[in-house]
Amino acid sequence: MAYALVTGASRGIGRAIALLLAQRGYDLLLVARSEDQLRALAQEIAQHHQRQAHVLALDLAAPGAAETVAEWGVQQASGQLAVLVNNAGYGLWGRFESLRLAEQQNMLQLNMALPVALTHLLLPALHQVPRAYVLNVASTAAYQAVPSLALYAASKAFLLSFSRGLRYELKHSNVSVTCLCPGATTTSFADRAGMGAELQATANKVSMSAEAVADVAVAGMLAGEAEVVPGVLNKVSAGLTSFVPKGIVEKIAAGIYEKYL
Ligand SMILES: NC(=O)c1ccc[n+]([C@@H]2O[C@H](COP(=O)([O-])OP(=O)(O)OC[C@H]3O[C@@H](n4cnc5c(N)ncnc54)[C@H](OP(=O)(O)O)[C@@H]3O)[C@@H](O)[C@H]2O)c1
């Protein structure tokens, strides 16, 4: 049976994507730091979806993590790796100058360097099956600069551009590359980013559930779409950034995100 490897599978969007892939018949390779949550998910997948799930608990921002995951994934899947979901990531809310440089560099490692390395290391395995998919989880922040999430937005713009370029390079191959760009989603993302209660309350008014995002993401990935923006509101706001002047877009974003700093 075909395997899907999901990073950041312990909760949130990654967990929801893993469950949907199990429903679609994939066996799962689950990676994140929280071993208990990964094991609970693996059990749920085995019980409710009769699929195998293996777990690997490690810090994906640590040196050598991509190599460890790739080696483990290739061994577990034994020639049947068909899906790579680069989902693990986080944001940091605050002024670039005020946030600790080391923490920002850790975020860049997880959001950019890790998906690049994992994709490079796992493409040879993905080329061994008849049809394979890479799903990179970016954000609607990929479409514009966001004051107070400046580096996070830049990391997601990187991931979107990388995804599109790689997709084109692989267009005559068996591997389809999709970039998922969710807007606000109800997960532990906002807490992890250090967003205050007022900003979280504002975001909650338009937030989608992780399950709804995963649903659109998996369908889009399997349909071979280049970019998937879940939700009408997110589609409209992402679309507007292509013709509204950048200065105005940034002022609107600052009005939402910066005013609660
Ligand atoms: N929620 C939103 O509003 C939103 C919007 C747009 C894009 N996104 C993107 O969606 C993706 C998933 O985020 P989420 O919203 O589902 O957030 P989440 O609930 O905080 O989940 C993040 C996942 O990444 C894993 N992770 C974080 N740091 C890790 C590390 N150093 N090593 C290994 N695993 C790590 C976490 O697992 P452990 O803590 O167990 O390691 C968890 O499984 C991220 O790339 C995020 O940027 C989220």
The ligand as an SDF file (V2000), in Angstrom:
LIG
                    3D

 48 52  0  0  0  0  0  0  0  0999 V2000
   -3.3890   28.0260   11.9750 N   0  0  0  0  0  0  0  0  0  0  0  0
   -3.2880   29.0040   11.1170 C   0  0  0  0  0  0  0  0  0  0  0  0
   -3.9360   30.0530   11.2590 O   0  0  0  0  0  0  0  0  0  0  0  0
   -2.3850   28.8460    9.9030 C   0  0  0  0  0  0  0  0  0  0  0  0
   -2.6050   29.7050    8.8120 C   0  0  0  0  0  0  0  0  0  0  0  0
   -1.7930   29.5730    7.6980 C   0  0  0  0  0  0  0  0  0  0  0  0
   -0.8000   28.6250    7.6470 C   0  0  0  0  0  0  0  0  0  0  0  0
   -0.6060   27.8080    8.7200 N   0  0  0  0  0  0  0  0  0  0  0  0
    0.4840   26.8160    8.6310 C   0  0  0  0  0  0  0  0  0  0  0  0
   -0.0410   25.5290    8.8570 O   0  0  0  0  0  0  0  0  0  0  0  0
    0.9900   24.6660    9.3210 C   0  0  0  0  0  0  0  0  0  0  0  0
    0.4700   23.8620   10.4960 C   0  0  0  0  0  0  0  0  0  0  0  0
    0.1880   24.7500   11.5600 O   0  0  0  0  0  0  0  0  0  0  0  0
   -1.0810   24.5800   12.5210 P   0  0  0  0  0  0  0  0  0  0  0  0
   -1.9370   25.7460   12.3240 O   0  0  0  0  0  0  0  0  0  0  0  0
   -1.6630   23.2390   12.3860 O   0  0  0  0  0  0  0  0  0  0  0  0
   -0.3600   24.7930   13.9230 O   0  0  0  0  0  0  0  0  0  0  0  0
   -0.1750   23.8310   15.1830 P   0  0  0  0  0  0  0  0  0  0  0  0
   -1.4800   23.3480   15.6740 O   0  0  0  0  0  0  0  0  0  0  0  0
    0.6890   24.6330   16.1170 O   0  0  0  0  0  0  0  0  0  0  0  0
    0.6440   22.5890   14.6260 O   0  0  0  0  0  0  0  0  0  0  0  0
    2.0030   22.7080   14.2780 C   0  0  0  0  0  0  0  0  0  0  0  0
    2.5670   21.3150   14.0300 C   0  0  0  0  0  0  0  0  0  0  0  0
    3.9600   21.4440   13.7200 O   0  0  0  0  0  0  0  0  0  0  0  0
    4.7110   20.6480   14.6410 C   0  0  0  0  0  0  0  0  0  0  0  0
    5.9750   21.2930   14.9580 N   0  0  0  0  0  0  0  0  0  0  0  0
    6.1780   22.5650   15.3800 C   0  0  0  0  0  0  0  0  0  0  0  0
    7.4760   22.7640   15.6390 N   0  0  0  0  0  0  0  0  0  0  0  0
    8.0980   21.5800   15.3970 C   0  0  0  0  0  0  0  0  0  0  0  0
    9.4550   21.1370   15.4860 C   0  0  0  0  0  0  0  0  0  0  0  0
   10.4270   21.9470   15.8850 N   0  0  0  0  0  0  0  0  0  0  0  0
    9.7290   19.8440   15.1830 N   0  0  0  0  0  0  0  0  0  0  0  0
    8.7500   18.9950   14.8150 C   0  0  0  0  0  0  0  0  0  0  0  0
    7.4580   19.3620   14.6790 N   0  0  0  0  0  0  0  0  0  0  0  0
    7.1420   20.6420   14.9680 C   0  0  0  0  0  0  0  0  0  0  0  0
    3.8350   20.5570   15.8890 C   0  0  0  0  0  0  0  0  0  0  0  0
    4.1100   19.3820   16.6120 O   0  0  0  0  0  0  0  0  0  0  0  0
    4.9440   19.2900   17.9810 P   0  0  0  0  0  0  0  0  0  0  0  0
    4.7080   20.5370   18.7610 O   0  0  0  0  0  0  0  0  0  0  0  0
    4.4090   18.0480   18.5880 O   0  0  0  0  0  0  0  0  0  0  0  0
    6.3660   19.1450   17.5380 O   0  0  0  0  0  0  0  0  0  0  0  0
    2.4480   20.4410   15.2670 C   0  0  0  0  0  0  0  0  0  0  0  0
    2.1890   19.1130   14.8940 O   0  0  0  0  0  0  0  0  0  0  0  0
    2.1920   25.5670    9.6510 C   0  0  0  0  0  0  0  0  0  0  0  0
    3.1460   25.4700    8.6260 O   0  0  0  0  0  0  0  0  0  0  0  0
    1.5720   26.9660    9.6810 C   0  0  0  0  0  0  0  0  0  0  0  0
    2.4960   27.9660    9.3570 O   0  0  0  0  0  0  0  0  0  0  0  0
   -1.3830   27.8880    9.8450 C   0  0  0  0  0  0  0  0  0  0  0  0
  1  2  1  0
  2  3  2  0
  2  4  1  0
  4  5  1  0
  4 48  2  0
  5  6  2  0
  6  7  1  0
  7  8  2  0
  8  9  1  0
  8 48  1  0
  9 10  1  0
  9 46  1  0
 10 11  1  0
 11 12  1  0
 11 44  1  0
 12 13  1  0
 13 14  1  0
 14 15  2  0
 14 16  1  0
 14 17  1  0
 17 18  1  0
 18 19  2  0
 18 20  1  0
 18 21  1  0
 21 22  1  0
 22 23  1  0
 23 24  1  0
 23 42  1  0
 24 25  1  0
 25 26  1  0
 25 36  1  0
 26 27  1  0
 26 35  1  0
 27 28  2  0
 28 29  1  0
 29 30  1  0
 29 35  2  0
 30 31  1  0
 30 32  2  0
 32 33  1  0
 33 34  2  0
 34 35  1  0
 36 37  1  0
 36 42  1  0
 37 38  1  0
 38 39  2  0
 38 40  1  0
 38 41  1  0
 42 43  1  0
 44 45  1  0
 44 46  1  0
 46 47  1  0
M  CHG  2   8   1  16  -1
M  END
$$$$
